[in-house]
């Protein structure tokens, strides 16, 4: 760690996002002296810490978008960002695959990302071998698109893999085999009561789902088309009581998509959003009757 000179003979540095301070004897203090709170060196480190936190959040959000929107990622881009510690932490051990000219990938060639250079990507495959693959474009597959998902999860557990971005162990939902003909909405997570609409809106925002026209929205790109999963949250007085509503899927022009035509990624991500919103509902405590 690089220590910076501060007032009173103290030195400060940034350690795991926290400002550390040591005295003239080199002893690291448990807390920073109050006299240093407005010191220029401390202010600079505080701003750096805030920037690094924003940078980390933006990186993870971008990688998550690559996955849920099935976006092809230029291998050259991975090579350029790899030296950045934040990017490397988010990308390491993600399951990736090389895309062919048609935008498809061979599941048998998927593996855990360990390196990215101008010569290609380095992965650990399911055979436990470290291989380097030449690549122009790379996919970060959504778990619903990995036919060997259970094998990958088991192998990841054996390797002690811990992904910074939720991919392999992301909770997924499969579309039911039997659906009501012509159905366009799902009510599995409707009826979750919130004391005030603003609480539900705040929950949607904290989960990363923008709210438009009374709906929390999750955008997905699947099978060559863009679509949105929309979960109703409400558009009334923010201080009025609210309930979660139906989950629907729509084209960019707002036209409804029959549930039978919704792809696996869109279905899973839509249900994931609806379930996460519903989980914040007010739960009434049941009272046991006296015997």
C-alpha positions in Angstrom: 0.0 0.0 0.0 1.2 3.5 -0.8 1.0 5.8 2.2 0.3 9.5 1.8 1.5 12.3 4.1 -1.2 14.0 6.1 -1.2 16.7 8.8 0.4 16.2 12.2 3.0 13.6 10.9 0.3 11.0 10.2 0.1 9.0 7.0 -3.1 7.6 5.3 -3.9 5.1 2.7 -6.8 3.2 1.2 -7.2 -0.4 2.4 -10.0 -2.5 1.0 -12.1 0.6 0.5 -11.5 2.0 4.0 -9.2 4.8 4.9 -6.4 3.6 7.2 -4.1 5.9 9.3 -0.7 5.3 10.9 1.3 7.5 13.3 4.9 8.6 13.1 6.0 5.3 14.6 4.3 3.3 11.8 1.6 2.0 14.0 -1.8 1.6 12.2 -4.5 3.3 14.3 -7.9 1.8 15.0 -9.6 5.0 14.1 -8.5 8.2 12.3 -7.9 11.2 14.5 -10.6 13.8 14.3 -8.1 16.5 13.3 -7.6 14.7 9.9 -11.2 14.5 8.8 -10.9 17.6 6.6 -7.3 16.9 5.6 -6.7 17.2 1.8 -5.1 13.8 1.7 -8.0 12.2 3.5 -10.5 14.0 1.3 -8.8 12.8 -1.8 -8.8 9.2 -0.5 -12.5 9.5 0.4 -13.3 10.7 -3.2 -11.2 7.8 -4.6 -13.1 5.3 -2.4 -16.4 6.6 -3.6 -15.3 6.5 -7.3 -14.0 2.9 -6.9 -17.4 1.8 -5.4 -19.3 3.4 -8.3 -16.9 1.8 -10.8 -17.4 -1.6 -9.2 -21.2 -1.3 -9.3 -21.1 -0.1 -12.9 -18.8 -3.0 -14.0 -21.0 -5.6 -12.4 -24.1 -4.1 -13.9 -22.5 -4.1 -17.4 -21.5 -7.8 -17.1 -25.0 -8.7 -15.8 -26.4 -6.9 -18.9 -24.2 -8.9 -21.2 -25.7 -12.1 -19.7 -29.4 -11.3 -19.5 -29.5 -9.5 -22.8 -27.4 -12.2 -24.6 -25.0 -9.5 -25.9 -21.9 -10.6 -27.9 -18.8 -9.3 -26.2 -15.8 -8.4 -28.4 -12.8 -10.5 -27.2 -10.6 -7.5 -27.8 -12.7 -5.5 -25.2 -12.1 -8.2 -22.6 -8.4 -8.0 -23.3 -8.4 -4.2 -22.8 -10.3 -4.2 -19.5 -8.6 -7.3 -18.1 -5.7 -5.4 -16.5 -8.2 -3.4 -14.5 -8.5 -5.2 -11.1 -12.3 -4.4 -10.8 -13.0 -5.8 -14.3 -10.8 -8.8 -13.7 -12.6 -9.6 -10.4 -16.0 -9.4 -12.1 -15.0 -11.5 -15.1 -12.8 -14.2 -13.6 -14.5 -17.6 -13.4 -17.6 -16.6 -15.4 -18.6 -19.3 -17.7 -18.0 -18.0 -21.2 -18.0 -19.5 -24.7 -16.7 -18.4 -28.2 -19.4 -17.2 -30.6 -19.3 -18.3 -34.2 -20.2 -16.2 -37.2 -23.9 -16.9 -36.7 -23.9 -15.8 -33.1 -24.1 -19.4 -31.7 -21.8 -21.2 -29.4 -20.7 -24.7 -28.7 -21.7 -25.7 -25.1 -18.9 -28.2 -25.1 -16.4 -25.4 -25.5 -17.7 -23.4 -22.6 -15.5 -22.9 -19.6 -14.4 -20.7 -16.6 -12.7 -17.6 -17.8 -9.2 -17.2 -16.4 -7.5 -14.9 -18.8 -8.1 -12.5 -21.7 -5.4 -11.2 -24.1 -5.0 -10.2 -27.7 -4.3 -13.9 -28.5 -7.7 -15.1 -27.2 -9.2 -16.2 -24.0 -8.0 -18.7 -21.4 -10.5 -21.0 -19.9 -10.7 -24.0 -17.6 -13.0 -26.5 -19.3 -15.2 -29.3 -17.8 -12.3 -31.7 -18.2 -10.3 -29.5 -15.8 -7.9 -28.5 -18.6 -6.6 -25.0 -19.1 -6.9 -24.1 -22.7 -6.6 -21.0 -24.8 -9.2 -20.3 -27.5 -8.8 -17.8 -30.3 -11.9 -15.6 -30.3 -13.4 -12.6 -32.0 -16.6 -12.5 -29.9 -17.5 -14.1 -26.6 -20.8 -15.0 -25.0 -21.6 -14.9 -21.2 -24.5 -17.4 -21.4 -27.4 -17.0 -19.1 -27.7 -20.2 -16.9 -30.9 -21.2 -18.7 -28.8 -21.5 -21.9 -26.2 -23.9 -20.4 -27.3 -27.5 -21.0 -24.5 -28.7 -18.7 -25.6 -26.4 -15.9 -25.6 -29.0 -13.1 -22.2 -30.3 -14.2 -20.8 -26.8 -14.2 -22.2 -26.1 -10.8 -20.8 -29.3 -9.4 -17.4 -28.6 -11.0 -17.4 -25.0 -9.7 -18.0 -26.3 -6.2 -15.1 -28.7 -6.6 -12.9 -25.9 -7.8 -14.0 -23.5 -5.0 -15.2 -21.0 -7.7 -16.8 -17.8 -6.3 -18.3 -15.7 -9.1 -18.6 -12.0 -8.5 -21.5 -11.7 -10.9 -24.4 -14.1 -10.2 -24.4 -16.6 -13.1 -24.1 -20.3 -12.3 -25.9 -20.2 -9.0 -28.5 -17.6 -10.2 -32.0 -18.7 -9.3 -33.9 -19.6 -12.4 -37.5 -20.3 -13.3 -38.6 -22.6 -16.1 -41.8 -21.9 -18.0 -44.6 -24.4 -17.3 -45.2 -27.0 -20.0 -49.0 -26.4 -19.9 -50.3 -22.8 -20.1 -53.8 -21.5 -20.6 -54.3 -20.9 -24.3 -53.8 -17.2 -25.2 -52.6 -16.3 -21.7 -50.5 -13.1 -21.5 -50.0 -12.6 -17.8 -48.6 -14.4 -14.7 -50.1 -13.9 -11.2 -47.7 -16.1 -9.2 -46.3 -13.0 -7.4 -49.3 -10.7 -7.5 -50.9 -9.5 -4.3 -47.8 -8.6 -2.3 -49.0 -5.8 0.0 -46.8 -2.7 0.7 -47.8 -0.1 3.3 -46.9 2.6 0.8 -46.3 2.6 -2.9 -43.0 4.5 -2.4 -41.7 1.5 -0.5 -42.3 -0.7 -3.5 -40.9 1.8 -5.9 -37.8 2.1 -3.7 -37.4 -1.7 -3.7 -37.6 -1.8 -7.5 -34.9 0.9 -7.7 -32.6 -0.8 -5.3 -32.9 -4.1 -7.3 -31.9 -2.3 -10.5 -35.3 -2.3 -12.1 -36.5 1.1 -13.6 -40.2 1.9 -13.2 -42.1 3.2 -16.2 -45.9 3.7 -16.4 -46.5 1.8 -13.2 -44.4 -1.2 -14.2 -41.0 -2.4 -13.0 -39.1 -3.3 -16.2 -36.5 -5.8 -17.1 -35.1 -5.7 -20.6 -34.0 -8.9 -22.3 -32.6 -9.6 -25.8 -33.3 -13.2 -26.8 -33.4 -15.1 -30.1 -32.6 -12.0 -32.1 -35.3 -9.8 -30.6 -35.6 -7.4 -27.8 -38.5 -7.5 -25.3 -39.4 -6.4 -21.8 -40.7 -8.2 -18.8 -43.0 -5.9 -16.9 -44.2 -6.3 -13.3 -47.0 -4.0 -12.1 -46.2 -2.0 -9.1 -48.6 0.9 -9.3 -48.9 4.5 -10.4 -51.0 6.1 -7.6 -50.1 8.4 -4.7 -46.6 7.3 -3.5 -48.0 7.4 0.1 -51.0 5.2 -0.7 -51.1 1.4 0.0 -49.9 -0.7 -2.9 -49.8 -4.3 -4.1 -47.7 -6.1 -6.6 -49.6 -7.1 -9.8 -49.4 -9.2 -12.9 -46.2 -10.0 -14.8 -46.4 -9.5 -18.5 -44.1 -9.6 -21.5 -44.2 -7.1 -24.3 -42.5 -6.2 -27.6 -40.6 -2.8 -27.7 -43.8 -1.3 -29.2 -45.8 -2.4 -26.2 -47.6 -5.2 -27.8 -48.3 -8.2 -25.5 -46.4 -11.5 -26.1 -48.4 -14.7 -25.4 -46.7 -16.6 -22.5 -46.3 -19.6 -24.8 -43.9 -17.5 -27.0 -41.7 -16.2 -24.2 -38.2 -17.6 -24.3 -36.4 -19.2 -21.3 -34.2 -16.2 -20.5 -37.0 -13.7 -20.6 -39.3 -16.0 -18.6 -36.6 -16.7 -15.9 -35.6 -13.0 -15.6 -39.2 -11.8 -15.5 -40.1 -14.2 -12.8 -36.9 -13.4 -10.9 -37.9 -9.7 -10.9 -41.5 -10.4 -9.8 -40.3 -12.7 -7.0 -37.8 -10.2 -5.8 -40.4 -7.4 -5.6 -42.9 -9.7 -3.9 -40.3 -10.7 -1.3 -40.4 -7.2 0.2 -44.1 -7.3 1.0 -45.6 -6.7 4.4 -46.0 -10.1 6.1 -48.6 -10.3 8.8 -47.6 -12.2 11.8 -50.0 -15.1 12.6 -51.5 -15.2 16.1 -52.0 -18.6 17.6 -55.4 -19.0 19.2 -55.6 -19.9 22.8 -56.4 -23.5 23.3 
